[in-house]
Amino acid sequence: MNPVLELRNVSRVHGQGDAAVHALRGVSLTVQPGELVAVMGPSGSGKSTLLTIAGGLDAATEGAVLVEGVELGPLPAKARAALRRRAVGYVFQDLNLVPALTAAENVALPRELDGVPGRQARADALAVLAEVDVLELADRFPDEMSGGQQQRVAIARALVGERRLVLADEPTGALDSVTGEAVLRLLRSRCDAGAAGVLVTHEARHAGWADRVVFLRDGIVVDETGPSPQPEQLLGSRS
Amino acid sequence: MSALRACLRIARRDARRAPGRSALVLAMIALPVIGMTSADILFRSAQLDPKETVSRDLGTADAVLTSAFDSRQTVVQNVDASSVGTTSDGPSTRPTRPRTAAELAGLVPDVERYIVEHVTLTSAITHTGGQHEFQWHEFPYGDPLATGTYRQLEGHAPQTAGEVAVTEALAKSLGVRVGESFQLTSGTTVRVTAIVLDPHSLRAQTALGIAGSAPPVKPDARDTGLPDRVFLRTRTPVTWPEVLGLNAHGVIAVSRQAVLNPPPNSEVPGYDAAYQRSVRLAIAGVILLIVGLATLEVVLLAGAAFAVGARRQARALALVSVAGGEPRHVRRIVLAAGLLLGTAGAALGAVLGTVAAALARSWFEQKQGKLLGHFDLRPLEILAVLALGAGTGLLAAVVPARGAARSDVVAVLAGRAGTRTTPLRIPALGVVLVGVGIFLAGVGEAAQSALGSAKWILAGTALVQIGALILTPAIVGLSGRLGRRLPLTPRLAVRDAARHRGRTAPAVGAVMAAVAGSTALAVYLVSDAAHTKRFYLPSTRVGTAYVQFAERPDLRALPELRDAVARELPTRSAALVGVVGCNSAFDDRCTDYISVVVPSPTCDAGSSCGSSAIASAPLVGDKDTLRALIGHRDGRLETALAAGKAIVFVPGGTAQGKATIERSDANGEGRQSTVPAVEAPDLPGVQALFPTALAARFGGSTPSGIFIDTTRMPSQGEEDRARAALAGHSAAFLNVERGPQPPHSGILLALLLGTTIVTLGAAGIATGLAAADGRADMATLSAIGAAPRTRRRLAGAQALTVAALGTVLGVAVGFVPAIAYIHRLPGYSIQVPWSTLLTLVVAVPLSAAVLAMGVTRSRLPLVRRAA
């Protein structure tokens, strides 16, 4: 099976000379279809940078990033944007949705930007909203929804159309624990249905939903583990 | 297509989500569109179409003929005779007087019938007892031939000689209504049967009576000397070649046929195509300048507002990028907002402008003094205005759209808000444009023709403005370096403005453009006022009232008349004056001109320099006359006058106790003689005062008028009452010398007001933008212990920075065209409108600061840690 996301020895340096900051140093990561990978690490460890590079929002200074087998490095910005429309979806901690658009319009946005006719885009959006159980929210604006509902809609948007890669950056950070769990359950179920997910979190119990956990510190992968990790033990001596 | 629809949807919803900002942009775009639309409709409505022209000028007649004053002359006229001239004298066999109506009608073949309009000048007693002069037209306006010329508002057309129809203006002046009567100055009573309206002149003081109804020339009326107008009904239309034939006979002719089917310009004698083109070009240039400046203002102001919008929706735009939006999509969202608000604002403006034009119609007619034609809405022109409005919105969004498309998505998502500081460069292009603009304005100053000069000055001004706009970011940046010594809040404000030149510069530019225009106009207006004042030639000493006789007065009634007039004015002293010899004011045989010979005039500008505005010869009078003339008693002069000496008021007019008097006849041949004289200080309008004994040497004295020295400037009411006291002496005119009048204060005020609004608006927008950007900074300030009022103070300082920079730059830029233009006007000197400029540079920015402080909440924000 071809991996949905592959990072090969990726480095990212901000600035130059003395002011240079190494956000990532030679990180390699592979995410297969149906797999949810959690990325953990303290603040400033490079978790978010890893996600922005994985989706082509930022470019690696060294190494290669492949999404669905396509290497992002040589792609022009336009093609990377097209890739985000068709292959990659993001979910952030909050404020994920364009406030001026309804839930259905938010979900349809990548499709419409891709030139899919409005009616078709809306049908796709409604289908995926139904899959994540929030079809009744279709015509609500973001400020008419709860935080959990907004995150569900964001996950729907991340999966609309042909997209199979969800990059989630602390998607439960702004939610209470019950709602947070529900959102993660949804993410898990979408991965079980065939999508690939990368979940950035700093809470070990959230990482429990993942198939694997990757630990980052100062931009370096310090450990990798299978299901049911013991992160407190692993990080305890260093944090 | 669906991507574009998505962009439009986001823009539309965002506009609705920020109603305040959208309303502001809408208003900014709608206001100039309202102005342009209503101006266009009113301008077009004021231009009568040929049908309206013939109806007003000709009624239903086929032609209207008017004789030239001298029927030997050849007339050169355009088709509707709105421009008429005469050329060389024609055959001497024709009479030099105007042709009579019958003679005119005889010049046209096939005349079926005709009516005549004859004008006399007459006067009547008003309801307040004053005397009022007006025109008496003998014209049967009720005749079918005249239908359309005068409009009857109420009553019926006069039937007998004792009946008249009067215009609304005259009815108001006389205080009469239909059915009431008024008295001519001789006592003859006239009954008003109708109120009419002259479409050509709403202010016309006209009475219309039947033929032969006009009061006799003495004592009620005076002949105006205006030739009669003859309205003809012909069996065949009068053609343009026939009009030209009539012109050759010294006749001005307006033909229905020619006006409705105008001949080609090549067949109109004296039509100067090049001149017409240059006039049209000049008008187009001025319109272009006004529209261009208005558009520039809106683009800059609305541009800043769009920048606020783009900054506030930065995260939403970043999310669009995250969802796969390309920079062009982001650009389109911001542009769509511009297009949307531009179109909506323009549509709103066009509708309101049309309504405004309809509402302002009668006001405009009163202002213009004539009736407009039909409501002339030209869809294509309104569409052009609409397109301009919509385009303005789009244009205003271009720079913010580019900025939004280039923003760093990751930084925005991380809450680092992407405040990119532009590198500080002095744009060479701006410097070059300002230089070339000043040079061109200089070329204009030196240009020979007024039109050519205006062209260069306009072009130069435009270049200086554009150059200054390009330089604005650099100047804003430089100002940041001057902030080092300022206290904390102004220092923060100046630094913030300099770091975010992208949003500060358009606001400063908007203020600059508005202030530059106002400055240029204000400098011109005060320089013009100073010029008028400097070269004002008073007819006599300022504050003096004088009555001039245009008719030989009844000598016995004169003292009584003097007292009657003096009673109504704040009189210090009043005296009768005569003039040496005969009085040419009412004596046609009086062709002599008697004057004081001044070998080497040494008069200053502003002095009358020996002109004799009051009479054609030295005045004659006694010590009372002298007192009324100079305004006080002067023992030396009174003694000299009693000793039979002339008092000469022209500097350098006497030598060794004598003055040279020249008497020239109609042929210009003069004889000189000397008289004993003393010199008195310069007195405008009067050359000399002779005692009666001395006047006897030059043919004695004839009454000339009354001089009234006043204790203060008479009010308009006093002047009117004094004029009424002259009633019955229809040929005596009262003048009050009020000195140069201060002009244009209304325009200056309007300019100041308009500029203030723009400045406050720009400062407000820039401050709002800074507040949106600076939330994190404020939170930091708050965290380190800044008092809540710091936020207010900072807002005030930011508004002050924008307003002060803009006004100072604007004043500098505005002086360029003002100096260039005024320099080429002979006799003008540059005057600085200090009060206006100080208000602009000091008071307006301070108001902007106070206003910004007033509307800013002092609570400091808490900024959540960004995800």
Interface residues (C-beta under 8 A of the other chain):
Chain A: S48 T52 G55 L57 D58 A77 K78 A81 A82 L83 R84 R85 R86 G89 Y90 F92 Q93 D94 L95 N96 L97 V98 P99 A100 L101 E105 A108 L109 P110 E112 L113 D114 G115 V116 P117 G118 A121 R157 D169 E170 G173 A174
Chain B: M1 S2 A3 R5 A6 R9 I10 R12 R13 D14 R17 Q313 R315 A316 L319 V320 S321 V322 A323 G324 G325 E326 P327 H329 V409 V410 L413 A414 A867
